[in-house]
Amino acid sequence: MRIAIAGSSGLIGTALVESLRADGHEVLRLVRRVATAPTEVTWDPYKGEIDLTALAGVDALINLAGAGVGDHRWTAKYKNTILQSRVKTTETIAKAAAKLKPAVLINGSAIGWYGDTGSNEVDESAPCASGFLPDVVRQWEAATKPASDAGVRVVLLRTGLVMAAKGGAWAKMLPLFKLGVGGKLGSGKQSWSFISLADEIAALKFLLTNDQISGPVNLTAPNPATNAEITKALGKALRRPTLLPAPAFALKLALGEFSQEVLGSNRVLPKKLLAAGFTFAHPDIESATRTLIS
């Protein structure tokens, strides 16, 4: 397949490009500068510009672009960056898809759609919650409309917390646990819907070729775990104590508004993936933790 990817330099994008090329696919990387290689395509999502000629004949467009949610404190300016970095990129990609007519547009999204679900389990049929992140995801997903209106199959990746040692929240947590100063966050009773990086890439490739699946798809392991359970699994895998919890008030001081996401709880189930026959290599926190450590 001929596949173009936006956000190819991020955690998921980097692993996906490597995996697709290893499988023999032709991968084009969308870059926000002058292209310097035959495998690069120039675009400027904030101006709505993209080189359609270079993308002619693509079988699939994959958009993983977006500013990191937990990279900075949520000032008004950075909250706008979080929103616009997703909506503008998606608008540009979706309009390109409407003209290019690839077999599929796979677009990034997030389980932020569901908000804090407490102990309740939710799947793709659950409505959008209220709040900053749910509103971001709602606008993000809506921006794919030009592609779906043109008859392109659109898949929305509602991804959970991706477990990887070299990026995301886990890259920040692991050094603390290795030093023996890691611990539960807040009460530790909040559920986290995670997915291993390996399962994230496998699911993406599964969705790329399964033409029976469209719309929102939860990319989360089928067995969410509480923060306390995750803490215990990390400590056990690393053979380190986990006796130093981070109190809720300290997290609120350190993280500001983003602390609501760390202390919030969600139990998001991958109903569509399981129904389609996808098999998770790391369905629970113990197996996901082992691959994270290794």
Order of alpha helices (4+ residues) and beta strands (2+ residues): beta-alpha-beta-beta-beta-beta-alpha-beta-beta-alpha-alpha-beta-beta-alpha-beta-beta-alpha-beta-beta-alpha-alpha-alpha-beta-alpha-alpha
